Amino acid sequence: MKNKTVRDALTIYKNTVSILKKGYEQEKYRIEQISNSFLGDLIVRKVTSVQIATYRDQRLLDVSPKTKKTISTATVRLEMSLLSSFFDICRIELGFCDANPVSNVRKPKPSPGRDRRLTAREERLIFRYSHAHSNPEFYSIIVLALETAMRQGEILSLRWENINLKTRIAHLPETKNGSKRDVPLSLRARDVLLRLQGQSKGKVFNYTSRGIKSTWRFMRLKLAIEDLHFHDLRHEAVSRLFELGTLDMLEVAAISGHKSLSMLKRYTHLRAANLVRKLEGNKNKAKQAIAPYMIPYPAELVREDGEVRVRLLDFENLIVAAESEYHAIRAARDALLRKIIDSINDSEQIPQPDQYLDIVDEKDLIMIDPRKRQEA
């Protein structure tokens, strides 16, 4: 009993400790990785901190067969945390060793948190693809992720009996951090749930975690979107909550379910952007409202049938035509300026430039700047 190998002891740990954790499926893969390494053949009692450090350094050089990139420091840190917990159980409860060799080994420095934002073009592509998907649940899941900041597991575990569409509240009786949470639903989030509702009890979605992963990966390859994880939608949603400028950090945390406010510190630059506007107070209020949108937008200029047409690519059906290039560009600038002002007045979202989906010949591309007057 005292000479158990790490591999055998990890099997006991998996079946008695890991299986009780919410992250059991993920931890299974880490246990398998460690069991298949050189550590697996070692006797638990004889493992040294030098061998743990060797394992750490080897893993940092390993290449992931899926991504073809070196293993992230976050992955290695999680494996070392698992090892530390494993040796503590072996020491305290199982009697397989007298010390924890991981406690004296440095973990790799944590990598900077992902700050991948969803571009307007990517969002339109994803919504177009998911809306046309054979399973209507896929579109609803993506909308909920962006509108509520819920984790993937929280969305997939939603039950109709915990959703009040009248008050627009989704109750999560159990979350990743172990506490229950009420999530407010935007009108858009409510509408995609109404689109699906066919019963009053039971699971909202039939998708499994593995199914979503597979569908997401296929979509990403189909749309040629690089380095975008489903979890990035949660980051995008939290970013947008801060960008509203009306919620403080505690309110955002109540919606997103972040237990530690330190996890939200990465979003403080978004709050700083709102503070810049507040510093101006009521001075130049109209200018403050319109200034961020006074930027050049790409357009397609085409000469055909004796006229010149200019199409603003980031706006649907924003096309002007004139007899000359000068007058067409001037009309396009005026049309763009009116569109921006009307969108602000109607509280409509104004797209960022250069997010269009169409394929346009480079020779036909021009930039329309709403601020500049054209010289004759």
Secondary structure, 3 states (H helix, E strand, C coil): CCCCEHHHHHHHHHHHCHHHCCCHHHHHHHHHHHHCCHHHHCEHHHCCHHHHHHHHHHHHHCECCCCCCECCHHHHHHHHHHHHHHHHHHHHHHCCCCCCHHHHCCCCCCCCCCCCCCCHHHHHHHHHHHHCCCCHHHHHHHHHHHHHCCCHHHHHCCEHHHEECCCCEEEECCCCCCCCEEEECCHHHHHHHHHHCCCCCCECCCCCHHHHHHHHHHHHHHHCCCCCCCCHHHHHHHHHHHHCCCCCHHHHHHHHCCCCHHHHHHHHHHHHHHHHHHHCCCCCHHHHHHHHHCCCEEEEEEEECCEEEEEECCCCCCEEEECCHHHHHHHHHHHHHHHHHHHHHCCCCCCCCCCCCCCCCHHHEEEECCCCCCCC
